[in-house]
């Protein structure tokens, strides 16, 4: 009876404690599950707040899980230093926990973000050894496979091969070494490495890589180079980014030298400035990347160039035309000639090649128009020729009556000046009186003038040729308006335009084309289809890189030196010259005749190379 009472008393006393512990456990579990739910929905800050609040109290057996959750939220929120601190404390406090593998996995992710791929490789290998769960191993192998293709240092591979006790990890190290052998152009070394591997022991996720390396080991030695590419593959500019990607792919498939290969490491900047900075920093910190191509947009190109100040890696900017970008760094190369160079070359062509004198300008009054016109006028002046008039317009040029009337007035005044025989003869009329005298008015049968001399007011349909050339750079969407108005004002002159005039759909209209015969276009490329210009830029940029690397020194400084000495690269639609500066100064001269635009030559420095027989 006494024993029964004691048991009942014991249960009575312990039940509140038991009930309280069970309730607390359920509460902790519920809060952790809530944090996980928010985390999975990308609400990382909320998940972090829940976990931090939870960890203010003792958690007992739930503490390791909570710490790992806090580490993951810190990583998601880009708090890299917190990730390291939380992970280090976890390994010190719970060295035997089942979650230790997650610490190493997240350490690996952090090192990848910091471009420390060797350390990331170590962390992933360590994480892989700590689990037998197939789903977890799949996650780790996915990371390891991507990291292998970043050329892990041979010392790191050798170190891990020596200390690894698991055959799967040793095989992964052998595959990493074999990949490096192929990338370095040593297929024989790759074959020797793969000979050590038993195909039946290869982890299934790596078998495709093994087969590719095995096939490559039977091929002749191929020298490869890794080039970073920053383009928008998502976001508002994804169409342009994908066009650039297609151009690069086509250039690689068109390369005839099978002994060289370019491996592209592509970063999607989403057309965003912050993403561009991150992409540039990641590529620059990766020693395997020897050069960077991109970005496409002008604003992002400026940001990328500015981010690489003081760095040795060459940056090839394919599209930007803004002045001064190359001044942001010694290894910035601008493949698209800037506006000042285009204005200067147009002036040089008109004055030195065509040998024309009285020159006028019709241009938009924005930054684009002023940059071209200022450079044009300055060069014409330095070459000793005359700018007789500059007419500006703003907005869409639907009505240029005032500008064209002003130009006709200038042309008419030049005509009157040319018809002044006193000036032409170089003497005063009175000086001729000493040579002869008229004694009889009827000696010569001189009829009276029947037609009055035309004046500026009543000569609107007189064709004027005293303005010998009109330079008219326009925006692409302005050509349709400009093209229809030029013929209305009867100028017999040489019209010189920019890339925007390369639109046959507009030029070939019946009210435009016949009046534009002989139009000259100064362009960065000789491709007629403006829609394909990004594709062509990518093609030529890729082929340019392909042409300068060899089987010897392909370091960053060596590539920069080769680019700086590039005198005349001929691409699919561009010529590139960097000898004088890191800005491409080679521009194309195109002519519009018989409803076609043909290439007549291109500039190398200040000299025109004539290519009359070559069509685009």
TIFILO-257086 format. One record per residue (C-alpha): z, x, y. Coordinates in pm, whole numbers, plus 50000, padded with zeros to 5 digits. Layout:
N
ZXY/...
END
This chain:
616
500005000050000/500825028950232/497525045650147/495555014250231/497245011150566/496475047250648/492775042550572/492595011050782/494405028351067/492045058451048/488935036451060/490365016851350/490985048351553/487635065251474/485315035451516/485225035851902/484325073051893/481635067451630/480265037951825/480245057552152/478365088051999/475745065751841/475205047652171/474855080452364/472335093852112/470215062852140/470345064852520/469245101452519/466435094352274/465245065352487/465175086652802/463305114952628/460785089952493/460355075852842/459705110752981/457145117352708/455415084452785/455115093453156/453925128553063/451185115052838/449975093553128/449815124253355/452835113453558/454305148253533/456635146753835/458295115053705/458705130553360/460275161553516/462735140453719/463855121453409/464395153153205/466255171553482/468545141553533/469165139753159/470055176753137/472895173153388/475085162653093/475655178852752/472855169352516/473965184652191/471195184751931/468745170652187/468935200452422/466135221552262/463735192352271/464635184752632/464135220852739/460705222252578/459795190052752/460935204853083/458845236053016/455745214952955/456215194653273/456705226653474/453435240153335/451625207553411/452915209453768/451635245453796/455145260153828/454325291853636/457485311153718/459645281853605/457705280953278/458565317553215/462225313153304/462695281753092/460905297752797/462885330152817/466195311352832/465135289752538/464345320052317/467745334752406/469665302652337/467745288652037/465925317551862/465735298451532/464695264551671/461675246351535/460435244351896/460175282151937/456495280051849/455925257052148/457445282952381/454975309452264/452085284752287/452935276252648/453425313252728/449875318652601/448525290952824/450305306253123/448825340653055/445345325653029/445785309853372/446785344153503/443715359653338/445955380953117/443965374052802/445435402052593/448965388352635/447685353052574/446125364652246/449495379352138/451345347252223/448895325052034/449045347151726/452855345851739/452825307751777/450475304851479/452845323951252/455705299851326/454185267851189/452505254450880/451605221051038/447835216451023/447555196951349/449545223251535/447535251851384/444355233951493/445625233951855/446455271051836/443165280351668/441205262251936/442895284352196/442505316051991/438795310051936/438195306552309/440315337152383/438455358752131/435265353252328/436865369152636/436685404052480/440295411652386/441185448452429/440785469252112/444335482852151/445775447652142/443725438851834/444785470751655/448435464651737/448425429151601/446415438951293/449065464651209/452135442351244/450715409451110/451965400750762/449885369250728/446305373550602/444965345750829/446195363451142/444715396851024/441355379750967/441475365051318/442055400151455/439065413351256/436865385651398/438045394451749/437085430951692/433725420551545/432975399151850/433655429252073/431335450451859/428475426151905/429155422552277/429095460352313/425785463152130/427205477651807/426025455251520/426705482551262/430395483951362/430515446151339/429085447250986/431695472750876/434495450951017/433245419250851/432915437550518/436725437650504/436895399750513/436955377550207/434975346350314/437205324150097/440275334150300/438775326750643/440585297950820/438175268850832/438145266751211/436765302351234/434025299850976/431245291751226/432185322551430/432155343651115/428635331951023/427305338351373/428795373151379/427465380351031/423925370551135/424215390651455/425315421351260/421905422351092/420045421651423/419085452251632/421655463851884/421795441052190/423505450952512/425295421752675/426925415553009/429305387753111/428575370153440/430755343553599/429115312453741/430735287953985/428895254654005/429815217554030/429375201653687/431485171553786/432025153754116/429575143554386/427385174654347/427105174153969/423335167553978/422725199954167/425115218353936/423355206453623/419975215453774/421315250653835/422575251953477/419145242153343/417515269253552/419825295953409/419235284053055/415465284553104/415615319853247/417535332352943/415155315952698/412185330952889/413525366652877/411275388552667/413635418352625/415575410552310/417745441552357/419665426052647/421755394752673/423705377252947/426825357852855/427765332353122/431385322653189/430945289753374/433595275253604/433315239453728/434495239054090/433795201254116/432315208554461/435895213654584/437175242154803/440525246354623/438845246754283/436395272554416/439245295954515/440845292054172/437545298553995/436845329754203/440325343854138/440155337353766/436745353753729/437645383653947/440815390653745/438885390253417/437695426153356/434945414053122/433195396153411/430905420753591/429385397953856/429695362453991/426895338054077/427525308854311/428765286154454/425845263754551/427165247054866/427375266555190/431025258155261/432145268654913/429995300054934/431875310455248/435215304255076/434155324354771/432915353454984/436115353255188/438255352854872/436585384754747/437205406055055/438115441054942/437085434354580/434495454154386/432875425654195/429375415954321/428975379854437/425425366154438/425105335754663/421905316954573/421595288854828/423425294555157/421405301855474/424245305955723/424315337855929/427155362555873/428175354655514/427385389855390/429675404255657/432685389255475/432575416055204/430715447455108/429555433354774/428365399054890/424625393954829/422795364554987/419575355954800/418515328855042/417445344655372/419535333055664/418155313655960/418025343656192/415805363255954/413515333255914/413125329556290/412495366856330/409855368056056/408065337556199/407895355256537/406645387356379/403935368956186/402625350956496/402675381456723/401885410756493/399755395256218/397975367056402/398135386456734/398745354956936/400345355357277/401315323357462/403795306657228/405845274757249/408705260857042/409575225356937/412905223756753/415985201956692/418865208556931/421515214156662/423015245656510/420125248056265/417455245856535/419255269156776/419805296056509/416095296656421/414855293756778/417195319656928/416125345556672/412465336056718/412505338157098/414405371057097/411915387156858/408875374457050/410325388757368/411025422357207/407455423957079/406125419157433/404645384457394/405215353157602/407305322357529/405695296557758/407995267757672/410855255857450/411305218757387/414395204557218/414995170857059/418135154756922/418665130756635/415745116256441/412505125156626/410995090256632/409625094756986/408785129357120/406665117057410/408655136257668/408605168757472/404885167457397/403995157757755/405945187757877/404045209957639/400715195357754/401695201458114/402435237858030/399125240657843/397195225158132/398775248758384/397775277758163/394235263658150/394045261758528/395305297258548/392695309158300/389945291858504/390905309758825/387965333658859/389615352859141/392335364158911/389885369658627/387665392458839/390635411258965/389575409559335/389605386159633/386515364759698/386235379060051/385445413059908/382145399559772/380955389960119/380115425860188/377605426659902/375215399560022/374625372960284/373085338960252/370575333260535/369255300260422/371175272160262/368015259860092/367175293159935/368935282959618/368655248259471/372335242659396/373125206659299/376285189959421/379185186459173/379075152059021/382195154258801/385595158258956/387885184458813/390355170258559/393995170258659/397175169658456/397415132358515/394005121858382/393425147358102/395625133057830/392785134157578/391515168657668/392025192557375/394085221957497/394055256357337/395965276757591/399165274657391/398045296757107/400915289156868/403705263656838/406715272356623/408295240356492/411185243456246/412325208956130/414725192455892/413155178255572/413655142055678/412075148856021/408645159355895/407225124255863/407965117656232/406815151556361/403675151356150/402375118356285/403005127256651/401415161856668/397825148756637/398355123756922/398615150857187/395445170957121/396665206457080/394195231556945/396835256156834/398335274356538/401325255056408/403975275356226/406775257256043/409665263255805/410385252955443/410645216255538/406885214755594/406295219855220/405805182955152/402295174355036/403095137155015/403475137255394/400935163855488/398165147555285/398385114555469/395095106455639/396605105855990/398275139955944/396455162855702/393115166955886/394975177656200/397185202756017/394505224655861/395615260755874/399325252355911/401475282955834/404825279155659/407415306955657/409535300055350/412175316355136/410185307554823/406685297054731/407595267654509/405985236154648/408365211154489/411415210554718/413325190154458/413265219854216/414545245854460/418045247754304/416515250753957/414255278854082/417135296354256/419095296453930/416095309053734/415415338153970/419095346754015/419505349453637/416345370153599/417515392953880/420785400553698/418795404753377/416525430453544/419225453553682/421585458753391/420815484253120/422315500452812/424355525253016/426655518053311/427105480953380/430415482253563/430975461953876/430375490854117/427285502053924/425775467053948/426615465254319/424835498454376/421755486454189/421675454654398/422035473954724/419045495654628/416865466154526/413585470354716/411325442854579/412255419654292/409545393954210/410895362354054/409445329053953/409285316954313/411225342554518/410965378554622/414255396354681/414915427454890/418375441654966/417525477155077/418135471255448/421215449155400/422905426255147/420825398055292/417455390355135/414815397755398/411745389855188/410045357655303/406875340155187/403845331055399/402165298755287/399055281655426/398075245055418/394315239855366/392195213955187/395225192855095/396855222254920/399585247455003/398775282354884/400615315354901/398905341155121/401525368755118/405145378555159/407155401455380/408785433355257/410925443255550/408685439855856/405455445055660/403315417155519/401875421855171/398735400855145/398235380954827/395395357854919/394305352954561/397725342654429/398565305654423/402095292554379/
END
